[in-house]
Amino acid sequence: MIRKLISSLQKPYPLNIDFNRVLPFILAFGFFISIFLIIFQPFGLNNYHSPDKTLQLIGMGFIVTILLSVNLLAIPKIISSVFSEDRWNIGREITWNIWLSVTTILGSSFYWVLVTGQTVSAAYIYRASLNSLVFTLFLTPISVLCVMSNYMRSLKRKLERAEEVTRSLQSSQTKSFTHPLELLSETGKEKLKMPVDKLLFIQSCDNYANVVRQKNGSTTEKLLRSSLKNIEEQITLPFIVRCHRSFIVNLSLVRAITGNSRNYTLSLKNYPTPIPVSRESEKQVLELLEKLSN
């Protein structure tokens, strides 16, 4: 039972910390909090009277916005090793959701104490901590249900899309591209030439680019002193693309695509290890694979 639980918590889960997605949510949620408190006056606010009450409630939404901005925008940048898209899983997502809720509640509580002039006594801190603990115990099963529900939806969508593209690839005739491909190191002193249909992928390795290709019936690797970005700028063929921050892949050699709730992976012809596809690249990769299979 415990092993199954641990195994479930370690399943891949999509990480949502993209600035363009998160910022609108933060602003909308902060605005919603202010409007909700002003209109409905929950938590006994209808019994609280002050000439500055409306401004204080607007301030509550502002504080929530700041707290969420710190949590969702700043912290992932500061401890980026923890917020790795490739290692994010269900357990981390549940823990992160609970952390967001508890820190937002505690921060909002102390804001309210400051603006209303209440005394921050040991008894108040005890009550606030106890309320946070009770809320956490209440929130945990809700967070688990929400995360698992989203996991199942995301997994179903990814698997269906992966199966659709794989069927299309396997039912189409294999296209052969024999264009010559030449790659240069950043200094220009190293040069690597090959037919494009022999290139499998290129992987970033610190200050080097590891070029993995087929040669004389076997897989060989060649290191070029170059960034992946420099290599990417040299390639003009539309079916050789950056599919991940660490990989450039030859899509003409993809034979199958698989997926989990977090991302897709590509299976290449005559190569056993799948190549990851980042969420930012998946739309482009899938569209190009469909074009190649038609």
Short mmCIF file of the C-alpha atoms (twelve columns), coordinates in Angstrom:
data_MODEL
# 
_entry.id   MODEL 
# 
loop_
_atom_site.group_PDB 
_atom_site.id 
_atom_site.type_symbol 
_atom_site.label_atom_id 
_atom_site.label_alt_id 
_atom_site.label_comp_id 
_atom_site.label_asym_id 
_atom_site.label_seq_id 
_atom_site.Cartn_x 
_atom_site.Cartn_y 
_atom_site.Cartn_z 
_atom_site.pdbx_PDB_model_num 
ATOM 1   C CA . MET A 1   0.000   0.000  0.000   1 
ATOM 2   C CA . ILE A 2   2.742   2.436  1.006   1 
ATOM 3   C CA . ARG A 3   4.833   1.491  -2.034  1 
ATOM 4   C CA . LYS A 4   1.868   2.119  -4.335  1 
ATOM 5   C CA . LEU A 5   1.281   5.502  -2.691  1 
ATOM 6   C CA . ILE A 6   4.931   6.494  -3.071  1 
ATOM 7   C CA . SER A 7   4.896   5.281  -6.670  1 
ATOM 8   C CA . SER A 8   1.797   7.380  -7.400  1 
ATOM 9   C CA . LEU A 9   3.344   10.497 -5.855  1 
ATOM 10  C CA . GLN A 10  6.427   10.062 -8.048  1 
ATOM 11  C CA . LYS A 11  4.503   10.025 -11.323 1 
ATOM 12  C CA . PRO A 12  5.340   12.906 -13.710 1 
ATOM 13  C CA . TYR A 13  3.192   16.026 -13.460 1 
ATOM 14  C CA . PRO A 14  3.228   19.212 -15.579 1 
ATOM 15  C CA . LEU A 15  4.901   22.173 -13.891 1 
ATOM 16  C CA . ASN A 16  3.049   25.469 -14.345 1 
ATOM 17  C CA . ILE A 17  5.444   28.337 -13.651 1 
ATOM 18  C CA . ASP A 18  5.521   29.951 -17.084 1 
ATOM 19  C CA . PHE A 19  5.472   33.744 -16.593 1 
ATOM 20  C CA . ASN A 20  2.953   34.422 -19.369 1 
ATOM 21  C CA . ARG A 21  0.520   31.887 -17.900 1 
ATOM 22  C CA . VAL A 22  1.045   32.580 -14.209 1 
ATOM 23  C CA . LEU A 23  0.971   36.397 -14.184 1 
ATOM 24  C CA . PRO A 24  -2.606  36.757 -15.540 1 
ATOM 25  C CA . PHE A 25  -3.782  34.185 -12.972 1 
ATOM 26  C CA . ILE A 26  -2.092  36.077 -10.115 1 
ATOM 27  C CA . LEU A 27  -3.593  39.430 -11.121 1 
ATOM 28  C CA . ALA A 28  -7.055  37.963 -11.692 1 
ATOM 29  C CA . PHE A 29  -7.035  36.073 -8.387  1 
ATOM 30  C CA . GLY A 30  -5.929  39.133 -6.396  1 
ATOM 31  C CA . PHE A 31  -8.679  41.205 -8.032  1 
ATOM 32  C CA . PHE A 32  -11.221 38.457 -7.324  1 
ATOM 33  C CA . ILE A 33  -10.268 38.356 -3.624  1 
ATOM 34  C CA . SER A 34  -10.832 42.108 -3.228  1 
ATOM 35  C CA . ILE A 35  -14.201 42.070 -5.023  1 
ATOM 36  C CA . PHE A 36  -15.355 38.941 -3.179  1 
ATOM 37  C CA . LEU A 37  -14.521 40.386 0.254   1 
ATOM 38  C CA . ILE A 38  -16.133 43.746 -0.514  1 
ATOM 39  C CA . ILE A 39  -19.378 42.265 -1.869  1 
ATOM 40  C CA . PHE A 40  -19.974 39.239 0.377   1 
ATOM 41  C CA . GLN A 41  -18.238 40.338 3.611   1 
ATOM 42  C CA . PRO A 42  -17.398 36.758 4.786   1 
ATOM 43  C CA . PHE A 43  -15.563 35.663 7.973   1 
ATOM 44  C CA . GLY A 44  -17.431 38.176 10.143  1 
ATOM 45  C CA . LEU A 45  -16.369 41.186 8.081   1 
ATOM 46  C CA . ASN A 46  -19.963 42.420 8.104   1 
ATOM 47  C CA . ASN A 47  -19.510 43.095 11.844  1 
ATOM 48  C CA . TYR A 48  -16.309 45.054 11.315  1 
ATOM 49  C CA . HIS A 49  -16.748 48.809 10.838  1 
ATOM 50  C CA . SER A 50  -14.121 51.311 9.754   1 
ATOM 51  C CA . PRO A 51  -14.072 54.311 7.404   1 
ATOM 52  C CA . ASP A 52  -11.097 52.646 5.665   1 
ATOM 53  C CA . LYS A 53  -12.752 49.234 5.375   1 
ATOM 54  C CA . THR A 54  -13.055 49.243 1.572   1 
ATOM 55  C CA . LEU A 55  -9.430  50.296 1.120   1 
ATOM 56  C CA . GLN A 56  -8.341  47.638 3.604   1 
ATOM 57  C CA . LEU A 57  -10.195 44.949 1.674   1 
ATOM 58  C CA . ILE A 58  -8.701  46.165 -1.606  1 
ATOM 59  C CA . GLY A 59  -5.344  45.957 0.146   1 
ATOM 60  C CA . MET A 60  -6.067  42.334 1.016   1 
ATOM 61  C CA . GLY A 61  -6.287  41.515 -2.679  1 
ATOM 62  C CA . PHE A 62  -3.044  43.424 -3.236  1 
ATOM 63  C CA . ILE A 63  -1.292  41.428 -0.499  1 
ATOM 64  C CA . VAL A 64  -2.535  38.158 -1.982  1 
ATOM 65  C CA . THR A 65  -1.138  39.282 -5.346  1 
ATOM 66  C CA . ILE A 66  2.264   40.009 -3.782  1 
ATOM 67  C CA . LEU A 67  2.360   36.697 -1.895  1 
ATOM 68  C CA . LEU A 68  1.470   34.696 -5.001  1 
ATOM 69  C CA . SER A 69  3.994   36.648 -7.078  1 
ATOM 70  C CA . VAL A 70  6.769   35.797 -4.622  1 
ATOM 71  C CA . ASN A 71  5.748   32.145 -4.513  1 
ATOM 72  C CA . LEU A 72  5.004   31.572 -8.191  1 
ATOM 73  C CA . LEU A 73  7.473   33.909 -9.892  1 
ATOM 74  C CA . ALA A 74  10.400  34.590 -7.541  1 
ATOM 75  C CA . ILE A 75  10.895  31.351 -5.591  1 
ATOM 76  C CA . PRO A 76  11.071  29.092 -8.692  1 
ATOM 77  C CA . LYS A 77  13.843  31.351 -10.032 1 
ATOM 78  C CA . ILE A 78  15.762  31.397 -6.738  1 
ATOM 79  C CA . ILE A 79  15.678  27.620 -6.237  1 
ATOM 80  C CA . SER A 80  15.383  26.570 -9.868  1 
ATOM 81  C CA . SER A 81  16.930  23.161 -9.149  1 
ATOM 82  C CA . VAL A 82  13.813  22.227 -7.157  1 
ATOM 83  C CA . PHE A 83  11.448  23.498 -9.855  1 
ATOM 84  C CA . SER A 84  12.783  21.342 -12.662 1 
ATOM 85  C CA . GLU A 85  10.212  20.494 -15.328 1 
ATOM 86  C CA . ASP A 86  11.867  17.125 -15.898 1 
ATOM 87  C CA . ARG A 87  11.648  16.130 -12.205 1 
ATOM 88  C CA . TRP A 88  8.306   17.625 -11.214 1 
ATOM 89  C CA . ASN A 89  5.816   15.034 -9.992  1 
ATOM 90  C CA . ILE A 90  2.453   14.595 -8.273  1 
ATOM 91  C CA . GLY A 91  3.925   14.664 -4.766  1 
ATOM 92  C CA . ARG A 92  5.723   17.948 -5.377  1 
ATOM 93  C CA . GLU A 93  2.612   19.491 -6.909  1 
ATOM 94  C CA . ILE A 94  0.452   18.576 -3.897  1 
ATOM 95  C CA . THR A 95  3.070   19.885 -1.451  1 
ATOM 96  C CA . TRP A 96  3.438   23.074 -3.489  1 
ATOM 97  C CA . ASN A 97  -0.325  23.702 -3.548  1 
ATOM 98  C CA . ILE A 98  -0.521  23.320 0.233   1 
ATOM 99  C CA . TRP A 99  2.442   25.680 0.673   1 
ATOM 100 C CA . LEU A 100 0.775   28.297 -1.538  1 
ATOM 101 C CA . SER A 101 -2.448  28.145 0.473   1 
ATOM 102 C CA . VAL A 102 -0.836  28.222 3.924   1 
ATOM 103 C CA . THR A 103 1.579   31.076 3.165   1 
ATOM 104 C CA . THR A 104 -1.200  33.105 1.549   1 
ATOM 105 C CA . ILE A 105 -3.486  32.629 4.554   1 
ATOM 106 C CA . LEU A 106 -0.775  33.457 7.112   1 
ATOM 107 C CA . GLY A 107 0.403   36.494 5.151   1 
ATOM 108 C CA . SER A 108 -3.153  37.778 4.755   1 
ATOM 109 C CA . SER A 109 -3.839  37.256 8.470   1 
ATOM 110 C CA . PHE A 110 -0.835  39.308 9.546   1 
ATOM 111 C CA . TYR A 111 -1.732  42.021 7.023   1 
ATOM 112 C CA . TRP A 112 -5.207  42.251 8.555   1 
ATOM 113 C CA . VAL A 113 -3.736  42.520 12.045  1 
ATOM 114 C CA . LEU A 114 -1.507  45.396 10.972  1 
ATOM 115 C CA . VAL A 115 -4.145  47.461 9.149   1 
ATOM 116 C CA . THR A 116 -6.830  46.999 11.821  1 
ATOM 117 C CA . GLY A 117 -4.505  47.759 14.720  1 
ATOM 118 C CA . GLN A 118 -4.991  44.466 16.540  1 
ATOM 119 C CA . THR A 119 -2.381  43.370 19.064  1 
ATOM 120 C CA . VAL A 120 -0.142  40.544 17.918  1 
ATOM 121 C CA . SER A 121 -0.066  38.529 21.115  1 
ATOM 122 C CA . ALA A 122 1.194   35.021 21.755  1 
ATOM 123 C CA . ALA A 123 -2.432  33.909 21.922  1 
ATOM 124 C CA . TYR A 124 -3.146  35.395 18.499  1 
ATOM 125 C CA . ILE A 125 -0.100  33.712 16.959  1 
ATOM 126 C CA . TYR A 126 -1.181  30.420 18.538  1 
ATOM 127 C CA . ARG A 127 -4.703  30.746 17.127  1 
ATOM 128 C CA . ALA A 128 -3.413  31.716 13.692  1 
ATOM 129 C CA . SER A 129 -1.013  28.772 13.645  1 
ATOM 130 C CA . LEU A 130 -3.719  26.381 14.835  1 
ATOM 131 C CA . ASN A 131 -6.152  27.662 12.208  1 
ATOM 132 C CA . SER A 132 -3.494  27.204 9.539   1 
ATOM 133 C CA . LEU A 133 -2.877  23.637 10.701  1 
ATOM 134 C CA . VAL A 134 -6.588  22.825 10.647  1 
ATOM 135 C CA . PHE A 135 -6.933  24.412 7.227   1 
ATOM 136 C CA . THR A 136 -3.955  22.428 5.953   1 
ATOM 137 C CA . LEU A 137 -5.504  19.163 7.157   1 
ATOM 138 C CA . PHE A 138 -8.747  20.172 5.444   1 
ATOM 139 C CA . LEU A 139 -6.995  21.311 2.275   1 
ATOM 140 C CA . THR A 140 -4.766  18.270 1.753   1 
ATOM 141 C CA . PRO A 141 -7.443  15.831 0.508   1 
ATOM 142 C CA . ILE A 142 -8.932  18.565 -1.697  1 
ATOM 143 C CA . SER A 143 -5.506  19.293 -3.171  1 
ATOM 144 C CA . VAL A 144 -4.916  15.582 -3.764  1 
ATOM 145 C CA . LEU A 145 -8.263  15.209 -5.553  1 
ATOM 146 C CA . CYS A 146 -7.662  18.271 -7.737  1 
ATOM 147 C CA . VAL A 147 -4.125  17.237 -8.659  1 
ATOM 148 C CA . MET A 148 -5.104  13.632 -9.419  1 
ATOM 149 C CA . SER A 149 -8.087  14.759 -11.482 1 
ATOM 150 C CA . ASN A 150 -5.900  17.095 -13.525 1 
ATOM 151 C CA . TYR A 151 -3.281  14.346 -13.839 1 
ATOM 152 C CA . MET A 152 -5.790  11.888 -15.306 1 
ATOM 153 C CA . ARG A 153 -7.160  14.464 -17.772 1 
ATOM 154 C CA . SER A 154 -3.688  15.506 -18.876 1 
ATOM 155 C CA . LEU A 155 -2.506  11.895 -19.186 1 
ATOM 156 C CA . LYS A 156 -5.554  10.899 -21.254 1 
ATOM 157 C CA . ARG A 157 -5.100  13.876 -23.582 1 
ATOM 158 C CA . LYS A 158 -1.367  13.229 -24.061 1 
ATOM 159 C CA . LEU A 159 -1.803  9.497  -24.677 1 
ATOM 160 C CA . GLU A 160 -4.567  10.019 -27.236 1 
ATOM 161 C CA . ARG A 161 -2.526  12.633 -29.100 1 
ATOM 162 C CA . ALA A 162 0.605   10.466 -29.004 1 
ATOM 163 C CA . GLU A 163 -1.273  7.432  -30.342 1 
ATOM 164 C CA . GLU A 164 -2.800  9.519  -33.123 1 
ATOM 165 C CA . VAL A 165 0.566   10.852 -34.315 1 
ATOM 166 C CA . THR A 166 2.245   7.436  -33.948 1 
ATOM 167 C CA . ARG A 167 -0.428  5.768  -36.093 1 
ATOM 168 C CA . SER A 168 0.058   8.438  -38.717 1 
ATOM 169 C CA . LEU A 169 3.842   7.936  -38.699 1 
ATOM 170 C CA . GLN A 170 3.647   4.158  -38.906 1 
ATOM 171 C CA . SER A 171 1.044   4.111  -41.678 1 
ATOM 172 C CA . SER A 172 2.947   6.528  -43.909 1 
ATOM 173 C CA . GLN A 173 5.858   5.760  -46.181 1 
ATOM 174 C CA . THR A 174 9.261   6.540  -44.724 1 
ATOM 175 C CA . LYS A 175 10.677  9.675  -46.309 1 
ATOM 176 C CA . SER A 176 14.389  9.768  -46.955 1 
ATOM 177 C CA . PHE A 177 16.334  13.027 -46.832 1 
ATOM 178 C CA . THR A 178 19.875  12.943 -48.140 1 
ATOM 179 C CA . HIS A 179 20.771  16.622 -47.966 1 
ATOM 180 C CA . PRO A 180 24.374  17.226 -46.875 1 
ATOM 181 C CA . LEU A 181 24.679  18.691 -43.395 1 
ATOM 182 C CA . GLU A 182 27.700  20.581 -42.111 1 
ATOM 183 C CA . LEU A 183 28.150  21.656 -38.486 1 
ATOM 184 C CA . LEU A 184 30.857  23.992 -37.191 1 
ATOM 185 C CA . SER A 185 32.211  24.615 -33.713 1 
ATOM 186 C CA . GLU A 186 31.962  28.147 -32.332 1 
ATOM 187 C CA . THR A 187 35.599  28.817 -33.246 1 
ATOM 188 C CA . GLY A 188 35.097  27.411 -36.741 1 
ATOM 189 C CA . LYS A 189 38.144  25.160 -36.339 1 
ATOM 190 C CA . GLU A 190 36.121  21.968 -36.021 1 
ATOM 191 C CA . LYS A 191 33.847  20.788 -38.802 1 
ATOM 192 C CA . LEU A 192 31.519  17.801 -39.049 1 
ATOM 193 C CA . LYS A 193 29.899  16.685 -42.313 1 
ATOM 194 C CA . MET A 194 27.280  13.986 -42.829 1 
ATOM 195 C CA . PRO A 195 24.150  13.149 -44.835 1 
ATOM 196 C CA . VAL A 196 21.226  14.627 -42.948 1 
ATOM 197 C CA . ASP A 197 19.457  11.264 -42.723 1 
ATOM 198 C CA . LYS A 198 22.335  9.976  -40.567 1 
ATOM 199 C CA . LEU A 199 21.864  12.584 -37.830 1 
ATOM 200 C CA . LEU A 200 19.797  11.302 -34.890 1 
ATOM 201 C CA . PHE A 201 20.004  14.175 -32.426 1 
ATOM 202 C CA . ILE A 202 22.330  16.718 -30.843 1 
ATOM 203 C CA . GLN A 203 22.547  17.022 -27.064 1 
ATOM 204 C CA . SER A 204 23.919  19.858 -24.973 1 
ATOM 205 C CA . CYS A 205 26.835  18.777 -22.744 1 
ATOM 206 C CA . ASP A 206 28.083  21.789 -20.770 1 
ATOM 207 C CA . ASN A 207 30.196  23.783 -23.262 1 
ATOM 208 C CA . TYR A 208 29.936  21.103 -25.922 1 
ATOM 209 C CA . ALA A 209 27.343  19.770 -28.333 1 
ATOM 210 C CA . ASN A 210 27.242  15.983 -28.570 1 
ATOM 211 C CA . VAL A 211 26.309  15.021 -32.144 1 
ATOM 212 C CA . VAL A 212 24.783  11.524 -32.230 1 
ATOM 213 C CA . ARG A 213 24.603  9.961  -35.702 1 
ATOM 214 C CA . GLN A 214 24.521  6.713  -37.630 1 
ATOM 215 C CA . LYS A 215 27.794  5.744  -39.313 1 
ATOM 216 C CA . ASN A 216 28.611  2.430  -40.978 1 
ATOM 217 C CA . GLY A 217 25.596  0.767  -39.400 1 
ATOM 218 C CA . SER A 218 26.341  1.806  -35.809 1 
ATOM 219 C CA . THR A 219 25.680  4.800  -33.575 1 
ATOM 220 C CA . THR A 220 28.602  7.175  -33.061 1 
ATOM 221 C CA . GLU A 221 29.048  10.359 -31.044 1 
ATOM 222 C CA . LYS A 222 31.138  13.433 -31.767 1 
ATOM 223 C CA . LEU A 223 31.695  16.392 -29.444 1 
ATOM 224 C CA . LEU A 224 31.855  19.883 -30.931 1 
ATOM 225 C CA . ARG A 225 32.884  22.807 -28.765 1 
ATOM 226 C CA . SER A 226 29.714  24.795 -29.258 1 
ATOM 227 C CA . SER A 227 26.513  25.813 -27.561 1 
ATOM 228 C CA . LEU A 228 23.295  24.199 -28.697 1 
ATOM 229 C CA . LYS A 229 22.021  27.625 -29.740 1 
ATOM 230 C CA . ASN A 230 24.979  28.087 -32.103 1 
ATOM 231 C CA . ILE A 231 24.310  24.682 -33.678 1 
ATOM 232 C CA . GLU A 232 20.600  25.453 -33.955 1 
ATOM 233 C CA . GLU A 233 21.333  28.664 -35.860 1 
ATOM 234 C CA . GLN A 234 23.388  26.721 -38.430 1 
ATOM 235 C CA . ILE A 235 20.566  24.305 -39.275 1 
ATOM 236 C CA . THR A 236 18.013  25.528 -41.804 1 
ATOM 237 C CA . LEU A 237 16.171  22.264 -42.474 1 
ATOM 238 C CA . PRO A 238 12.615  22.496 -41.064 1 
ATOM 239 C CA . PHE A 239 12.487  18.923 -39.761 1 
ATOM 240 C CA . ILE A 240 15.589  19.282 -37.537 1 
ATOM 241 C CA . VAL A 241 14.378  21.306 -34.568 1 
ATOM 242 C CA . ARG A 242 15.042  22.180 -30.953 1 
ATOM 243 C CA . CYS A 243 12.623  19.961 -29.033 1 
ATOM 244 C CA . HIS A 244 14.006  20.558 -25.540 1 
ATOM 245 C CA . ARG A 245 16.453  22.916 -23.878 1 
ATOM 246 C CA . SER A 246 19.078  20.152 -24.140 1 
ATOM 247 C CA . PHE A 247 18.160  18.500 -27.458 1 
ATOM 248 C CA . ILE A 248 17.937  19.125 -31.190 1 
ATOM 249 C CA . VAL A 249 16.287  16.188 -32.960 1 
ATOM 250 C CA . ASN A 250 15.898  14.920 -36.516 1 
ATOM 251 C CA . LEU A 251 12.131  14.471 -36.793 1 
ATOM 252 C CA . SER A 252 12.420  12.529 -40.050 1 
ATOM 253 C CA . LEU A 253 13.804  9.603  -38.012 1 
ATOM 254 C CA . VAL A 254 11.017  9.570  -35.414 1 
ATOM 255 C CA . ARG A 255 9.107   6.284  -35.496 1 
ATOM 256 C CA . ALA A 256 6.823   6.687  -32.477 1 
ATOM 257 C CA . ILE A 257 5.794   9.203  -29.862 1 
ATOM 258 C CA . THR A 258 4.741   8.459  -26.296 1 
ATOM 259 C CA . GLY A 259 3.434   10.714 -23.576 1 
ATOM 260 C CA . ASN A 260 2.729   11.128 -19.893 1 
ATOM 261 C CA . SER A 261 0.888   13.896 -18.085 1 
ATOM 262 C CA . ARG A 262 4.008   16.089 -18.162 1 
ATOM 263 C CA . ASN A 263 5.458   15.796 -21.658 1 
ATOM 264 C CA . TYR A 264 6.030   13.748 -24.784 1 
ATOM 265 C CA . THR A 265 9.040   11.623 -25.728 1 
ATOM 266 C CA . LEU A 266 10.240  10.651 -29.205 1 
ATOM 267 C CA . SER A 267 11.434  7.182  -30.231 1 
ATOM 268 C CA . LEU A 268 13.995  7.295  -33.032 1 
ATOM 269 C CA . LYS A 269 14.861  4.741  -35.691 1 
ATOM 270 C CA . ASN A 270 17.717  2.453  -34.556 1 
ATOM 271 C CA . TYR A 271 18.180  4.266  -31.226 1 
ATOM 272 C CA . PRO A 272 16.921  2.833  -27.912 1 
ATOM 273 C CA . THR A 273 16.714  5.904  -25.659 1 
ATOM 274 C CA . PRO A 274 13.702  8.236  -26.098 1 
ATOM 275 C CA . ILE A 275 14.244  11.969 -26.595 1 
ATOM 276 C CA . PRO A 276 12.220  14.358 -24.383 1 
ATOM 277 C CA . VAL A 277 10.018  17.121 -25.758 1 
ATOM 278 C CA . SER A 278 9.491   20.227 -23.641 1 
ATOM 279 C CA . ARG A 279 6.017   21.690 -23.202 1 
ATOM 280 C CA . GLU A 280 7.118   24.837 -25.046 1 
ATOM 281 C CA . SER A 281 8.119   22.801 -28.106 1 
ATOM 282 C CA . GLU A 282 5.417   20.128 -28.195 1 
ATOM 283 C CA . LYS A 283 3.000   22.020 -30.453 1 
ATOM 284 C CA . GLN A 284 5.661   22.691 -33.101 1 
ATOM 285 C CA . VAL A 285 7.027   19.131 -32.893 1 
ATOM 286 C CA . LEU A 286 3.612   17.489 -33.260 1 
ATOM 287 C CA . GLU A 287 2.654   19.704 -36.195 1 
ATOM 288 C CA . LEU A 288 5.920   18.952 -38.009 1 
ATOM 289 C CA . LEU A 289 5.573   15.209 -37.390 1 
ATOM 290 C CA . GLU A 290 2.087   15.278 -38.881 1 
ATOM 291 C CA . LYS A 291 3.394   17.118 -41.953 1 
ATOM 292 C CA . LEU A 292 6.179   14.568 -42.387 1 
ATOM 293 C CA . SER A 293 3.711   11.686 -42.198 1 
ATOM 294 C CA . ASN A 294 1.366   13.119 -44.850 1 
# 
